[in-house]
Amino acid sequence: MEPIVFDGVGTVQIYGPDGKLKYLDDKITKVTLQLQFDWQKVMGGDSGYAFHYTAQDLADKASIEIPRFSNILAEIFQGAESEKGTVYFDETEQGFLDAASGYTIKAPAKFKGALVAASDKVYLKDIETGELTELTRVASTPTAEQYVITADGNIKSDASNGNKLIAVTYKWSKEKGTRSGLSGIRRPKPFKFVHRFSLADDRTGNEVPCQLTIWKALGGGTTDVSQERKKATSNTLALEIMDPGISPDNPDGYAAELIFGI
């Protein structure tokens, strides 16, 4: 095979121990495989050269860089537990209390969720000092120190609080949500990693199909869920290469292999 320059990105496929596809992404920014083989020098006599070399354990390094988050990435590389179902959000809002119509919280309607009963707290907020004065929730006919709230999140108080700034804290739920639970005893499960990409043959100009397969890997590295203004995060995920043993798909028991269609 003619020498070829590596400059492709391609797609990433990750398969679970059961062989089912768990993750597929074509927006990756980097895939790294660095094969390393080191020796332990055995010295003796007067010579400055070793007379024997003992092979050390293999120190191959593999990683991928992905500029977006997925709960599946957290599951594969951080051992998170992903759950689908009802999720709960802690919300805060600020707004002015109208003397007649009051103030209606926005998040549940905006995200098609529901206000969690009895989770609300309302505070008068001094515009100049920011000082908060908590109001007491009552069932009806509130005074200047009280408020009422309907099931859909409309807040009213005494007319004397009209046009005053309020801060509201509450919980709301959404039936169709995703939760990534990260415990202190989490451990990722092994997976099969495939990087499918194409390169250019500089001699012919033809596109060359290529594939990197790591038959058994364990996740690690950094799954970044930070937020910084005007900057997107990127996940730098490490793959620990394991001895896969032999299987019908991998009868030679290779740990990793590169395939070129040339």
DRENKOLLO-372872 format. One record per residue (C-alpha): x, y, z; chain. Coordinates in steps of 0.2 Angstrom, whole numbers. Layout:
BEGIN
+-------+-------+-------+----+
|     X |     Y |     Z | ch |
+-------+-------+-------+----+
|     X |     Y |     Z |  A |
...
+-------+-------+-------+----+
This chain:
BEGIN
+-------+-------+-------+----+
|     X |     Y |     Z | ch |
+-------+-------+-------+----+
|     0 |     0 |     0 |  A |
|     6 |    17 |    -4 |  A |
|     9 |    29 |    11 |  A |
|    -6 |    40 |    15 |  A |
|    -8 |    56 |    25 |  A |
|   -21 |    55 |    39 |  A |
|   -32 |    70 |    38 |  A |
|   -50 |    64 |    40 |  A |
|   -63 |    65 |    53 |  A |
|   -78 |    54 |    48 |  A |
|   -90 |    47 |    60 |  A |
|   -89 |    38 |    77 |  A |
|   -99 |    22 |    81 |  A |
|  -100 |    15 |    98 |  A |
|  -107 |    -2 |   102 |  A |
|  -112 |   -10 |   118 |  A |
|  -107 |   -27 |   125 |  A |
|  -123 |   -34 |   117 |  A |
|  -117 |   -28 |   100 |  A |
|  -131 |   -15 |    98 |  A |
|  -127 |     3 |    92 |  A |
|  -127 |    15 |   107 |  A |
|  -120 |    30 |   100 |  A |
|  -117 |    38 |    82 |  A |
|  -110 |    55 |    79 |  A |
|  -103 |    64 |    63 |  A |
|   -99 |    80 |    72 |  A |
|   -83 |    75 |    80 |  A |
|   -67 |    86 |    79 |  A |
|   -53 |    74 |    83 |  A |
|   -49 |    55 |    84 |  A |
|   -32 |    50 |    91 |  A |
|   -24 |    34 |    91 |  A |
|    -5 |    34 |    97 |  A |
|     3 |    17 |    97 |  A |
|    17 |    16 |   109 |  A |
|    30 |     2 |   112 |  A |
|    43 |     4 |   125 |  A |
|    58 |    -6 |   131 |  A |
|    67 |    -8 |   147 |  A |
|    86 |    -7 |   144 |  A |
|    97 |   -21 |   152 |  A |
|   114 |   -14 |   155 |  A |
|   130 |   -23 |   160 |  A |
|   149 |   -23 |   157 |  A |
|   159 |    -7 |   152 |  A |
|   148 |    -3 |   136 |  A |
|   137 |    12 |   136 |  A |
|   124 |     2 |   126 |  A |
|   112 |   -10 |   132 |  A |
|   115 |   -29 |   128 |  A |
|    97 |   -33 |   129 |  A |
|    80 |   -25 |   129 |  A |
|    65 |   -32 |   139 |  A |
|    48 |   -27 |   131 |  A |
|    37 |   -16 |   143 |  A |
|    18 |   -16 |   144 |  A |
|    10 |    -8 |   129 |  A |
|     5 |    10 |   131 |  A |
|    -6 |    14 |   117 |  A |
|   -17 |    29 |   119 |  A |
|   -34 |    33 |   111 |  A |
|   -46 |    48 |   113 |  A |
|   -59 |    57 |   104 |  A |
|   -65 |    75 |   105 |  A |
|   -83 |    79 |   102 |  A |
|   -90 |    97 |   103 |  A |
|  -107 |    93 |   110 |  A |
|  -115 |    84 |   125 |  A |
|  -126 |    68 |   125 |  A |
|  -132 |    59 |   140 |  A |
|  -126 |    43 |   130 |  A |
|  -108 |    50 |   131 |  A |
|  -110 |    53 |   150 |  A |
|  -116 |    35 |   151 |  A |
|  -102 |    27 |   141 |  A |
|   -87 |    37 |   147 |  A |
|   -93 |    42 |   165 |  A |
|  -104 |    28 |   170 |  A |
|  -119 |    38 |   172 |  A |
|  -136 |    31 |   173 |  A |
|  -148 |    37 |   160 |  A |
|  -167 |    38 |   164 |  A |
|  -181 |    43 |   153 |  A |
|  -197 |    50 |   161 |  A |
|  -203 |    64 |   172 |  A |
|  -190 |    76 |   177 |  A |
|  -191 |    91 |   189 |  A |
|  -183 |   109 |   187 |  A |
|  -179 |   122 |   200 |  A |
|  -184 |   139 |   193 |  A |
|  -183 |   157 |   198 |  A |
|  -191 |   172 |   190 |  A |
|  -193 |   190 |   193 |  A |
|  -207 |   202 |   187 |  A |
|  -218 |   216 |   192 |  A |
|  -234 |   212 |   201 |  A |
|  -249 |   220 |   192 |  A |
|  -262 |   226 |   205 |  A |
|  -277 |   218 |   195 |  A |
|  -270 |   204 |   185 |  A |
|  -255 |   199 |   196 |  A |
|  -240 |   190 |   189 |  A |
|  -240 |   173 |   180 |  A |
|  -225 |   162 |   180 |  A |
|  -218 |   158 |   163 |  A |
|  -207 |   142 |   163 |  A |
|  -221 |   129 |   164 |  A |
|  -231 |   136 |   149 |  A |
|  -215 |   139 |   139 |  A |
|  -208 |   122 |   141 |  A |
|  -225 |   113 |   141 |  A |
|  -223 |   107 |   159 |  A |
|  -233 |   108 |   175 |  A |
|  -231 |   118 |   192 |  A |
|  -227 |   107 |   206 |  A |
|  -240 |   111 |   220 |  A |
|  -234 |   120 |   236 |  A |
|  -216 |   122 |   229 |  A |
|  -218 |   141 |   226 |  A |
|  -211 |   155 |   237 |  A |
|  -213 |   173 |   233 |  A |
|  -203 |   188 |   239 |  A |
|  -204 |   207 |   237 |  A |
|  -188 |   213 |   230 |  A |
|  -182 |   231 |   234 |  A |
|  -176 |   238 |   217 |  A |
|  -163 |   249 |   225 |  A |
|  -155 |   238 |   238 |  A |
|  -160 |   220 |   232 |  A |
|  -167 |   216 |   249 |  A |
|  -180 |   202 |   249 |  A |
|  -195 |   201 |   260 |  A |
|  -204 |   184 |   259 |  A |
|  -223 |   184 |   257 |  A |
|  -234 |   170 |   265 |  A |
|  -245 |   159 |   254 |  A |
|  -263 |   159 |   259 |  A |
|  -279 |   151 |   251 |  A |
|  -288 |   168 |   248 |  A |
|  -289 |   186 |   251 |  A |
|  -271 |   190 |   254 |  A |
|  -264 |   205 |   264 |  A |
|  -249 |   215 |   259 |  A |
|  -238 |   202 |   268 |  A |
|  -247 |   187 |   259 |  A |
|  -250 |   180 |   241 |  A |
|  -261 |   168 |   233 |  A |
|  -257 |   157 |   218 |  A |
|  -267 |   147 |   206 |  A |
|  -264 |   130 |   199 |  A |
|  -257 |   137 |   182 |  A |
|  -245 |   149 |   192 |  A |
|  -255 |   166 |   193 |  A |
|  -249 |   175 |   208 |  A |
|  -259 |   189 |   216 |  A |
|  -257 |   200 |   232 |  A |
|  -264 |   215 |   240 |  A |
|  -267 |   230 |   229 |  A |
|  -254 |   239 |   239 |  A |
|  -241 |   228 |   231 |  A |
|  -246 |   233 |   214 |  A |
|  -231 |   237 |   202 |  A |
|  -219 |   230 |   215 |  A |
|  -205 |   219 |   209 |  A |
|  -206 |   201 |   215 |  A |
|  -194 |   186 |   214 |  A |
|  -202 |   169 |   213 |  A |
|  -194 |   152 |   216 |  A |
|  -203 |   136 |   212 |  A |
|  -202 |   118 |   205 |  A |
|  -210 |   112 |   189 |  A |
|  -211 |    95 |   180 |  A |
|  -210 |    89 |   162 |  A |
|  -216 |    72 |   158 |  A |
|  -204 |    68 |   144 |  A |
|  -187 |    71 |   150 |  A |
|  -170 |    64 |   152 |  A |
|  -159 |    62 |   168 |  A |
|  -141 |    57 |   169 |  A |
|  -137 |    51 |   187 |  A |
|  -119 |    52 |   192 |  A |
|  -115 |    42 |   208 |  A |
|   -99 |    41 |   218 |  A |
|   -97 |    23 |   214 |  A |
|  -100 |    24 |   195 |  A |
|   -90 |    13 |   183 |  A |
|   -91 |    13 |   164 |  A |
|   -94 |    -3 |   154 |  A |
|   -83 |    -9 |   140 |  A |
|   -88 |    -5 |   122 |  A |
|   -83 |    -8 |   104 |  A |
|   -77 |     8 |    96 |  A |
|   -77 |    11 |    77 |  A |
|   -70 |    26 |    68 |  A |
|   -76 |    26 |    50 |  A |
|   -67 |    39 |    39 |  A |
|   -60 |    43 |    21 |  A |
|   -44 |    49 |    15 |  A |
|   -37 |    55 |    -1 |  A |
|   -24 |    45 |   -11 |  A |
|   -11 |    58 |   -16 |  A |
|    -5 |    47 |   -31 |  A |
|   -22 |    44 |   -39 |  A |
|   -33 |    57 |   -31 |  A |
|   -46 |    44 |   -27 |  A |
|   -55 |    43 |   -10 |  A |
|   -50 |    29 |     1 |  A |
|   -62 |    21 |    13 |  A |
|   -53 |    18 |    30 |  A |
|   -59 |    12 |    47 |  A |
|   -51 |    11 |    64 |  A |
|   -59 |    -2 |    76 |  A |
|   -55 |    -4 |    94 |  A |
|   -63 |   -21 |    99 |  A |
|   -64 |   -18 |   118 |  A |
|   -62 |    -1 |   126 |  A |
|   -66 |     7 |   143 |  A |
|   -72 |    25 |   144 |  A |
|   -64 |    39 |   154 |  A |
|   -57 |    57 |   151 |  A |
|   -67 |    73 |   153 |  A |
|   -86 |    75 |   149 |  A |
|   -88 |    94 |   149 |  A |
|  -104 |   101 |   155 |  A |
|   -97 |   118 |   159 |  A |
|  -105 |   134 |   152 |  A |
|   -95 |   150 |   147 |  A |
|  -102 |   164 |   138 |  A |
|   -99 |   164 |   119 |  A |
|   -89 |   148 |   120 |  A |
|   -94 |   130 |   116 |  A |
|   -88 |   116 |   127 |  A |
|   -79 |   101 |   120 |  A |
|   -78 |    84 |   127 |  A |
|   -60 |    76 |   127 |  A |
|   -64 |    57 |   130 |  A |
|   -51 |    44 |   133 |  A |
|   -52 |    26 |   128 |  A |
|   -43 |    13 |   138 |  A |
|   -39 |    -1 |   126 |  A |
|   -42 |   -18 |   133 |  A |
|   -38 |   -36 |   128 |  A |
|   -54 |   -42 |   119 |  A |
|   -50 |   -60 |   118 |  A |
|   -56 |   -70 |   102 |  A |
|   -73 |   -70 |    95 |  A |
|   -81 |   -74 |    78 |  A |
|   -80 |   -56 |    72 |  A |
|   -62 |   -55 |    79 |  A |
|   -54 |   -73 |    78 |  A |
|   -36 |   -67 |    80 |  A |
|   -40 |   -57 |    95 |  A |
|   -33 |   -40 |    89 |  A |
|   -35 |   -26 |   101 |  A |
|   -36 |   -13 |    87 |  A |
|   -35 |   -14 |    69 |  A |
|   -34 |    -2 |    54 |  A |
|   -42 |    -6 |    37 |  A |
|   -39 |     3 |    21 |  A |
|   -48 |     1 |     5 |  A |
|   -33 |     2 |    -6 |  A |
+-------+-------+-------+----+
